[in-house]
Amino acid sequence: MAADKVDPIHQFHINKLIPIEIGGYDLSFTNSALFMVATVVVAAAFLFLTTSSRSLVPGRLQSVSEMAYEFVGNMLRDAAGTQGMKFFPFVFSLFMFVLVANLLGLFPYFFTVTSHIIVTFGLAALVIGTVVVYGFMKHGLGFLKLFVPHGVPVFLLPLVVLIEVISFVSRPVSLSVRLFANMLAGHITLKVFSGFVVSLSALGAVGVAGSVLPLAMAVALTALELLVAFLQAYVFAVLTCMYLNDALHPGH
């Protein structure tokens, strides 16, 4: 147990809560699945409870919900125009899921689902899949104009198209790795400094005095992680808006 408390990787372990196996496939309900469900429940409950009164003069919590709504709405309009508002439920859901998942992960002994690449890649693949499907549904083969920038000389076109295709294919990787790496690195660093505090405190009075610095660093890192939780949700949402703009307006 003592080793678990100072092991920075232990917090990312997947544990089976309800073993389920169907047709030889492991479909067990894990701690990761539990916190994904908890993220959806917390986000939905917060939005429902804070907006159910629909007061003309909003209270503090209702103001927070309305600010989140306007924040995502303005972000989507700025990136994709008024036509992009048809994707508002999609973008808002992604923003709230990532934000709440990041915030829940800051609580001790809670699980951070966005620190696992499979979760962030699944979200990124959903975004890019939506872009591709909607792009072809709306524009047909005209969606391929996305890979042919205007004004490029003919002799450079093959190279530019290749670069554009590689850039597009790498989007789900960069989108998922950015969120995953930031959450993983931040939580590992915070765990390491917290471990220093515990280890030094066990050495007596001298150790307690020496633990002041890592304790101060742990507090500072906690504040930084709170900022990163909001920032990464924003970055994920704003990049989603930019990618959706390509589906709406594939011409450069």
Secondary structure, 3 states (H helix, E strand, C coil): CHHHHHCCCHHHCCCEEECCEECCEECCEEHHHHHHHHHHHHHHHHHHHHHCCCCCCCCHHHHHHHHHHHHHHHHHHHHHCHHHHHHHHHHHHHHHHHHHHHHHCCCCCCCCHHHCHHHHHHHHHHHHHHHHHHHHHHHHHHHHHHHCCCCCCHHHHHHHHHHHHHHHHCHHHHHHHHHHHHHHHHHHHHHHHHHHHHHHHCCCHHHHHHCHHHHHHHHHHHHHHHHHHHHHHHHHHHHHHHHHHHHHCCCC
